[in-house]
Amino acid sequence: MHLKGGPEKRSSSAANLATQPMAIIGVTGHRVLSDLAKIEAGVDEAIRRIEQAFPSGPLEVLSSLAEGADRLVARRVLVRPGSRLVVPLPMPPHDYASDFGPSESKREFFELLARADGVIELPAAGSREAAYEAAGFYVLEHSEVLIAVWDGKASQGRGGTGAMVALARERDMPIAWVHAGNRKPGTLEPTTLGEDQGRLTFEKSLKTLLFI
């Protein structure tokens, strides 16, 4: 793991974690989204409720900074005072960025990556799909709460949002589900859930944390 400031920053960060509770939020979600204002409102409400459950410490977000949900959630967490961003990369940054769309998307990725407090370079995988899946597993393994920006359907590919949510549920992981349409299969055309777009649902374990 690479942290800004070298080994000293690593030691200081570990000490802070030992004395100051921190809510570690993982992110999973679709890369192609529409009605972003509705989704952003749902994400903001999810973060606010997570802050209620972890009132004594700052927030840390684990996000691989893929297009769509990963970046949206990361940006909304980072507006909170004292928040941190840790980025598990499925592959080296420039290789990863080749999967993104226009130059604006690549620039956004590197801008957010530059703001990260930590970058985890995951071991090489046998395929790009396996690499993305490994990054998703890392997020689940190292998070306390999961924000899922999801349409409620099965994944369209290996390691997709539906698969990550299913695994989180198996582990009884607290989940804040922001309902959001995915792309039409085989295309980059986004869909919307209409009135349900951006609606927030809490899974049972997170309800317990929040006393709701």
TALINMO-V939957 format. One record per pair of residues at least 4 apart in sequence whose ideal C-beta (glycine too) atoms are under 6 Angstrom apart, sorted by sequence separation. I is the first residue (numbers start at 1). J is the second residue. D is the distance in Angstrom with one decimal. If there is no record, write none. Layout:
<<I,J,D> <I,J,D>>
This chain:
<<5,9,3.0> <16,20,5.3> <36,40,5.8> <66,70,4.4> <91,95,4.7> <101,105,4.7> <126,130,5.1> <139,143,5.8> <156,160,5.7> <159,163,6.0> <183,187,6.0> <193,197,4.5> <202,206,4.6> <4,9,5.9> <65,70,5.3> <78,83,5.4> <91,96,4.9> <100,105,4.3> <125,130,3.9> <155,160,2.7> <168,173,4.1> <183,188,5.7> <184,189,4.7> <192,197,5.0> <202,207,4.9> <207,212,5.1> <3,9,4.8> <33,39,5.9> <64,70,5.6> <65,71,5.7> <77,83,5.1> <100,106,5.2> <125,131,3.9> <183,189,6.0> <3,10,5.0> <63,70,4.6> <155,162,4.0> <168,175,5.7> <183,190,5.6> <154,162,4.6> <155,163,4.5> <97,106,4.8> <125,134,5.4> <153,162,6.0> <181,191,3.6> <63,74,4.3> <74,85,5.7> <150,161,4.8> <181,192,4.5> <97,109,5.6> <122,134,5.5> <181,193,5.0> <61,74,5.4> <179,193,5.5> <150,165,5.9> <61,77,4.1> <148,165,5.1> <179,196,4.9> <59,77,5.4> <179,199,4.4> <59,80,5.4> <65,87,5.6> <146,168,5.0> <178,200,5.7> <136,159,4.9> <58,82,3.6> <59,83,4.5> <60,84,4.4> <61,85,5.6> <62,86,5.3> <64,88,5.6> <177,201,4.3> <58,83,5.6> <133,158,5.5> <133,159,2.9> <176,202,5.9> <23,50,5.6> <132,159,4.9> <146,173,5.6> <148,175,5.8> <136,164,4.8> <140,168,5.8> <175,203,3.9> <47,76,6.0> <87,116,4.6> <129,158,4.3> <145,174,4.6> <146,175,4.9> <147,176,5.0> <148,177,5.0> <149,178,4.8> <156,185,5.7> <43,73,5.6> <85,115,6.0> <151,181,5.3> <23,54,3.6> <85,116,4.7> <149,180,4.8> <151,182,4.6> <174,205,4.6> <44,76,5.8> <85,117,5.9> <86,118,4.1> <87,119,5.0> <88,120,4.3> <89,121,5.5> <174,206,3.6> <43,76,5.1> <67,100,5.8> <84,117,4.4> <172,205,5.4> <88,122,6.0> <21,56,5.0> <22,57,4.4> <31,66,5.5> <33,68,5.1> <174,209,5.9> <21,57,3.8> <22,58,5.8> <23,59,5.2> <24,60,4.8> <25,61,4.9> <26,62,4.8> <27,63,4.5> <31,67,4.6> <20,57,5.0> <31,68,3.8> <22,60,5.3> <30,68,5.5> <67,105,5.7> <30,69,5.7> <29,69,2.4> <91,131,5.2> <90,131,3.9> <90,132,5.1> <27,70,5.3> <65,109,5.5> <90,135,4.0> <27,73,4.5> <65,112,5.3> <88,135,5.1> <88,138,4.4> <64,135,4.7> <73,147,5.4> <62,139,5.0> <62,142,5.9> <69,149,3.7> <62,143,5.4> <50,145,5.5> <46,147,5.4> <26,139,4.1> <3,118,4.9> <1,118,5.4> <2,119,4.9> <26,143,3.0> <1,120,5.1> <24,143,5.1> <24,144,4.8> <25,145,5.2> <26,146,4.7> <27,147,5.5> <28,148,5.2> <29,149,3.0> <25,147,5.9> <46,176,3.8> <30,161,5.9> <29,161,5.6> <28,161,5.1> <43,178,5.6> <28,164,4.2> <42,178,3.9> <39,180,5.1> <33,180,5.9> <32,183,3.9> <30,182,4.6> <46,200,5.7> <45,200,5.3> <32,188,5.6> <34,190,3.9> <42,198,3.9> <53,209,4.2> <33,190,5.9> <35,192,5.1> <41,198,5.5> <53,210,5.2> <32,190,4.8> <34,192,5.0> <42,200,4.7> <38,197,4.6> <39,198,4.9> <38,198,3.2> <49,210,5.6> <35,197,4.6>>
